[in-house]
Amino acid sequence: MQGKMDVREAVKKAKEGLATIFEGEGVSDLRLEEITFSQGPPTWNVTISFRRPSAFPLESDRTFKVVHISDLTGELRSVSIRNL
């Protein structure tokens, strides 16, 4: 059973949170990749990919992060690396 937020609001908060955290790092082209909902505690797990400048041209041009948003408060709880 999901709580207070709907999926669109969770995605919006995840993108806004990443833009704030990575401000000044040249992050661009944020894309939604995956969404899951965990029941306890109720949390939206939103995978977002984005581009940022790289010193290594052969390195993958996208970074993938999972943004964990509390469904009860809307607060960004954590950001983790999404290994593919």
C-alpha positions in Angstrom: 0.0 0.0 0.0 1.4 3.3 -1.0 1.2 6.4 1.1 1.1 10.1 0.5 2.9 10.7 -2.7 2.1 9.5 -6.2 4.7 8.3 -8.6 4.9 11.6 -10.5 5.7 13.5 -7.3 8.3 11.0 -6.3 10.1 11.4 -9.7 9.9 15.2 -9.5 11.4 15.2 -6.0 14.2 12.8 -7.1 15.2 15.0 -10.1 15.1 18.2 -8.0 17.2 16.5 -5.3 19.9 15.3 -7.7 20.0 18.7 -9.4 20.6 20.3 -6.0 23.2 17.8 -4.8 25.2 17.9 -8.1 24.9 21.6 -8.6 28.0 23.0 -10.2 29.2 19.7 -11.6 27.8 20.2 -15.1 25.0 17.6 -14.7 22.6 17.6 -17.7 20.0 15.4 -19.5 18.4 13.8 -16.4 16.3 10.7 -17.4 14.0 8.5 -15.4 15.2 4.9 -15.7 13.3 2.9 -13.0 11.0 3.2 -10.1 10.2 0.8 -7.2 8.3 1.2 -4.0 9.4 -0.4 -0.7 6.8 -0.9 2.0 8.8 -0.6 5.2 9.5 2.1 5.8 7.5 3.4 2.8 10.1 4.6 0.3 10.2 5.5 -3.4 13.4 4.2 -5.0 13.9 6.3 -8.2 16.7 5.5 -10.6 17.8 8.5 -12.6 20.6 8.7 -15.2 22.4 11.9 -16.2 25.4 13.2 -18.1 28.3 15.1 -16.6 31.6 16.1 -18.0 34.3 13.4 -17.9 38.1 13.7 -18.1 38.1 10.2 -19.7 36.5 10.1 -23.1 36.1 6.3 -23.1 34.2 6.3 -19.9 30.5 5.7 -20.1 28.7 9.0 -20.7 25.9 8.4 -18.2 25.9 8.2 -14.5 23.1 6.2 -12.8 21.9 7.0 -9.2 19.1 5.6 -7.1 17.3 8.4 -5.1 15.5 7.2 -2.0 12.5 9.4 -1.2 10.4 9.0 2.0 6.8 8.5 1.0 5.6 9.9 4.3 7.5 13.1 4.4 8.7 13.6 0.8 12.3 14.0 2.1 15.3 12.8 0.1 16.7 10.1 2.4 19.7 9.0 0.5 21.4 8.6 -3.0 23.2 5.5 -4.0 25.1 4.3 -7.0 23.1 2.1 -9.4 25.4 -0.6 -10.7 24.3 -2.0 -14.1 
